[in-house]
Amino acid sequence: MSASYEVRGAIAVITLNNPPVNGLGYETRKAVAAAVEKAEDDAAVKAIVITGAGKAFSGGADIKEFGSPLALAEPNLLSLIARVEGASKPVVAAIHTVCMGGGLELSLGCHYRVVSPGAAIALPEVKLGILPGAGGTQRLPRAIGVEAALNMIVSGEPVKSELLAQIPGQKLFDRVIEGDLIEGALAFANEIAAARPLPMVRDLKCKHPDGDAYFGFARNTVNAMAKNFPAPARCVDCVEQATKARFEDGLKVEREAFAALMLTPESKALRHAFFAERAAAKVPGIPEDTATREIRSVAIIGAGTMGGGIAMNFLNAGTPVVMLEMKQEALDKGVGIIRKNYEAQVKKGKLKEDKYAERMALLSTTLSYAELGGADLVIEAVFEEIGVKRQVFEQLDAVMKPGAILASNTSTLDLDKIAAFTKRPQDVIGMHFFSPANVMRLLEVVRGAKTAPDVLMTVMKLGKKIKKTCVVSGVCDGFIGNRMIEQYSRQAGYLLDEGCTPQQVDKAAEKFGFAMGPFRMGDLAGNDIGWAIRKRRYVEKPDVRYSKTADLLCELGRFGQKTGAGWYDYVPGKRDAIPSELVNDMLVKHRADLGITPRKIGDDEIVHRLVYSLVNEGARIVEEGIALRASDIDMVYLTGYGFPLWRGGPMNYADTVGLWNVVQAMKKFAKNPADDQAFWQPAPLLARLAAEGKSFS
Ligand code: T1G
């Protein structure tokens, strides 16, 4: 049952009931259509109210139906809306909490709309790479005006109901109901039951005083801001039609645009990312309603760049933080960094002064472990060396209250070893933030062999509270993201050995859509970080071959922007990466020393070796159980490594290319003696899926 029906006095009340967000799936659409007919056939019914059960009026069309025949099964959303709009009795939408996408379009097909204050009203389809496909681009401009409607449709962002109700001349909401919504809607319905003709949004005028100039400007703006996403420009086209064409003609343009966008790889990628983000929060074997520990205060060990950034996440969420360092000047420096970050936000108008003060008031510092005992969670963010971690965790084990969660921000060390430094390994977990920790959305939640389920779920829930995308990782060297970036970096090095310049590799990667190519990224993060890790690897894994180019660069002290030179040269005070003659000469000499004749390497080979190295390592990580699912790998890369959103992540991209084609390319790479031929053996999971004509998702 996905819509209930009851008659209250002379009013029929139809309640959408398709948890969790009353998605307008086929069963729900059918039930609503039947209920409207029932109300029309009942002479005692004078008007109809449609509302939603639970936490939403409606979150829109049922995205889970996309791509299946159900999405178009009649009554499809357009037909249902036409049925409601054509009803012989007045239909009143009673809107609360969330009214989005097709849910808002359904309400626009009603004759009247009453709404609770605080409801989130949106047409977020553009965030899925599509556009409102059930009349939203034609009715919303008629209801709230062209510019307000276009802003909502192109941004996809929710607007609070009371703000929309204040738009002069708006016809979206007939009444804002402060008290009980249903009671208010029933009273309203009784008031208008006899009113005729029944008002229809589609009959409202829709004009823009300076349409050509406005839509021209709007088109240029979206084309500049969303150059890899086709949907926003089509939104502009459809809203323009609302001001120029007859309603039915505008609807036709919208329908065609919607159908075309639905098939684009960009929309498939965005829909994949939508579900991937939600899937990442689920841990098989641990019930979603597992009781979690309350985190009222957080302690952070280490006030460096990471410690300070981590602290800000909690201060932003209103959670008190105590930060510990070994020396006062380190504490003062750390607090200074936090202040500087907030002051920059205040200066840009992104943070109000009073909020800044509020957050700083939540921060305290100490030089003594003894003062940390009361914290519910402690996060260690000290130097990445196992001996230092040991000292810290032995002290934490001694002072933290029973039940406190002990987390390490380690990015490469063995979390199980760290847990073994304590007598409470079940309370130890990894919280791997990505620098800058107060900005990057990714949080790798590293589950140790002994980490208790409730500890894991507590951190997953806490991560959502501090607006992170949490991805569970098992324990291995580099967890998920850094283990994969290791292969990506090795490929980048080999490409230099074989004849590429750093700028050629970066340009190809950035043309593919990476926020930054591997060498610009190295210069930004600091080439010495990779250098330290490789030195450790040379000892631990002597059989893993790396290009020597990165070491040669570091031996010249060229660590990147922080030393004013790296793979690129830099003008002091500027960040522009300038191709370096010195580095080029270094590479020429290096190839000669290796006896390699440089060859011309095309962008396709560069991109495929970089991206498929992520895919192959990602497949291994999934089949080893380090990652719970392939879409988690995508979430890591989309939120932590600048992978282009419109490609949906490395695993989704491989699905788009076709796994069989990916394996064919890898077979070619495996024949290249200058490459790591063993690495290009397809991971068993990848080989199997490719052979069976399947995909990761
Ligand atoms: N369809 C199906 N499932 C949905 C859904 C939807 N529209 N929205 C959410 N879910 C699922 C979600 O996958 C998760 O499932 C659960 O609900 C809770 O979601 C013609 C075609 C509504 C603001 O884009 O923005 O209408 O993981 O964790 O934080 O023009 O969900 O529990 O199995 O996000 O409270 C347009 C998308 C559709 C809205 C609630 N609508 N959803 O946020 O919960 S296209 C959207 C959201 C359309 C028409 C077109 C949010 C939310 P699970 P959640 P939340």
Residues whose N, C-alpha, C, O or C-beta is under 5 A from the ligand:
A	BS01	T1G	P20 V21 G23 G59 G60 A61 D62 I63 K64 V98 M100 G101 G102 P124 E125 L131 P132 G133 A134 R278
